[in-house]
Amino acid sequence: MARALALLLSCLLGAAVFAKDAPPVADDPALEARMQRIAVELRCLVCQNQTIADSHAGLAEDLRREIREQLQRGASDEQVVQYMTDRYGDFIRYRPPVKGSTLALWLGPVVLLVGGLLVLVLVLRRRSRLAPDRFEPDAPEDDGAPARETH
């Protein structure tokens, strides 16, 4: 029994060695809520498909800390977002502003959808004009007979 207790205690102490500190949180809950609102709007530059609020990457933690520090110094939400945009470019914003350099981000999906539908219509129209003998015949059903070769 003493061995089991000693083993359990050593496992718990060993796990404590690998534990990480909790990320710093602002003392003011209102400030933390503002930081979260801003962090949800910014993209993690490491993960790229997560916000910095959701990411556990080291850079995301640094950016959250930077947001907290700026808010504590009295910066507005817009000023913090503008600082991040100036430093990392429009890519850091999940909803980048509509301007010449981001037009492809806003119009790209629409152009691809319209282009795909246009190709589909053209292919279907071309196929409807083909004679039935231009299509490959259906494979015969397997009725147990040996397959015949056709040349």
C-alpha positions as CSV (number, residue, x, y, z in Angstrom):
1,M,0.0,0.0,0.0
2,A,2.9,2.4,0.9
3,R,4.5,1.6,-2.5
4,A,1.3,2.4,-4.4
5,L,0.9,5.7,-2.5
6,A,4.6,6.6,-3.2
7,L,4.2,5.8,-6.9
8,L,1.0,7.9,-7.1
9,L,2.7,10.8,-5.3
10,S,5.8,10.6,-7.6
11,C,3.5,10.6,-10.7
12,L,1.6,13.6,-9.5
13,L,4.9,15.5,-8.8
14,G,6.2,14.5,-12.2
15,A,3.1,15.9,-13.9
16,A,3.6,19.1,-12.0
17,V,7.0,19.6,-13.7
18,F,5.3,19.7,-17.1
19,A,2.4,21.9,-16.1
20,K,2.3,25.4,-17.7
21,D,1.4,28.6,-16.0
22,A,-2.1,30.0,-16.8
23,P,-2.0,32.8,-19.3
24,P,-2.1,36.2,-17.7
25,V,-5.5,37.8,-17.3
26,A,-6.2,41.4,-16.7
27,D,-7.2,42.3,-13.1
28,D,-10.2,44.2,-14.5
29,P,-13.0,42.0,-16.0
30,A,-14.2,44.8,-18.2
31,L,-10.7,45.2,-19.7
32,E,-10.5,41.4,-20.2
33,A,-13.9,41.5,-22.0
34,R,-12.7,44.3,-24.3
35,M,-9.5,42.3,-25.0
36,Q,-11.6,39.2,-25.9
37,R,-13.8,41.3,-28.3
38,I,-10.7,42.6,-30.1
39,A,-8.9,39.2,-30.1
40,V,-11.9,37.5,-31.8
41,E,-11.6,40.0,-34.7
42,L,-7.9,39.2,-35.3
43,R,-6.4,36.2,-37.0
44,C,-3.6,34.1,-35.5
45,L,-0.7,34.5,-37.9
46,V,0.7,31.1,-36.9
47,C,-2.6,29.1,-37.1
48,Q,-4.2,31.3,-39.8
49,N,-7.6,29.6,-39.3
50,Q,-8.1,30.6,-35.7
51,T,-8.5,33.9,-34.0
52,I,-5.9,34.9,-31.5
53,A,-8.6,34.5,-28.8
54,D,-8.8,30.7,-29.7
55,S,-5.2,30.0,-30.5
56,H,-2.7,28.5,-28.0
57,A,0.3,29.6,-30.2
58,G,3.0,31.6,-28.5
59,L,2.5,34.5,-30.9
60,A,-1.2,34.6,-30.1
61,E,-0.4,34.8,-26.4
62,D,2.0,37.6,-27.1
63,L,-0.6,39.5,-29.2
64,R,-3.3,39.1,-26.4
65,R,-0.8,40.5,-23.9
66,E,0.0,43.4,-26.3
67,I,-3.8,44.1,-26.6
68,R,-4.1,44.1,-22.8
69,E,-1.2,46.5,-22.4
70,Q,-2.5,48.9,-25.0
71,L,-6.0,48.9,-23.4
72,Q,-4.4,49.5,-20.0
73,R,-2.6,52.6,-21.5
74,G,-6.0,53.9,-22.6
75,A,-6.1,53.0,-26.3
76,S,-9.5,52.6,-27.8
77,D,-10.6,49.3,-29.5
78,E,-10.2,50.9,-32.9
79,Q,-6.7,52.1,-32.1
80,V,-5.6,48.7,-31.0
81,V,-7.0,47.1,-34.2
82,Q,-5.3,49.8,-36.3
83,Y,-2.0,49.2,-34.5
84,M,-2.2,45.5,-35.3
85,T,-3.2,46.2,-38.9
86,D,-0.3,48.7,-39.3
87,R,2.1,46.2,-37.8
88,Y,1.0,42.9,-39.5
89,G,-1.1,44.1,-42.5
90,D,-4.7,43.5,-43.4
91,F,-4.3,39.8,-43.3
92,I,-4.5,39.8,-39.5
93,R,-8.1,41.0,-39.6
94,Y,-10.8,38.4,-40.1
95,R,-12.9,41.0,-41.9
96,P,-10.4,43.1,-43.8
97,P,-11.6,46.5,-45.1
98,V,-12.8,46.7,-48.7
99,K,-10.1,48.4,-50.7
100,G,-8.0,47.8,-53.8
101,S,-5.5,45.5,-52.1
102,T,-8.2,43.3,-50.4
103,L,-10.6,43.3,-53.3
104,A,-9.6,39.7,-54.3
105,L,-10.5,38.5,-50.8
106,W,-14.0,39.9,-51.1
107,L,-14.7,39.2,-54.8
108,G,-12.6,36.0,-55.2
109,P,-15.3,33.5,-53.9
110,V,-18.0,35.1,-56.0
111,V,-15.8,35.0,-59.2
112,L,-14.9,31.4,-58.5
113,L,-18.6,30.4,-58.0
114,V,-19.7,32.2,-61.1
115,G,-16.8,30.7,-63.1
116,G,-17.6,27.2,-61.9
117,L,-21.3,27.6,-62.7
118,L,-20.4,28.9,-66.2
119,V,-18.1,25.9,-66.8
120,L,-20.8,23.5,-65.6
121,V,-23.4,25.1,-68.0
122,L,-21.0,24.9,-70.9
123,V,-20.1,21.3,-70.3
124,L,-23.7,20.2,-69.9
125,R,-24.7,22.1,-73.0
126,R,-21.9,20.5,-75.0
127,R,-22.9,17.0,-73.7
128,S,-26.5,17.5,-74.6
129,R,-25.5,18.1,-78.3
130,L,-23.5,14.9,-78.5
131,A,-25.0,11.8,-80.1
132,P,-25.7,8.9,-77.7
133,D,-23.1,6.7,-79.4
134,R,-20.4,9.2,-78.4
135,F,-20.8,8.2,-74.7
136,E,-19.1,5.1,-73.3
137,P,-21.5,2.3,-72.8
138,D,-22.4,1.1,-69.3
139,A,-20.4,-1.8,-68.0
140,P,-22.3,-5.1,-68.3
141,E,-23.7,-6.5,-65.1
142,D,-21.7,-9.4,-63.7
143,D,-23.9,-12.5,-64.3
144,G,-21.2,-15.0,-63.5
145,A,-20.3,-15.5,-67.2
146,P,-16.7,-14.8,-68.2
147,A,-16.2,-11.3,-69.5
148,R,-15.9,-10.8,-73.2
149,E,-13.2,-8.6,-74.7
150,T,-14.2,-6.1,-77.3
151,H,-11.8,-4.5,-79.6
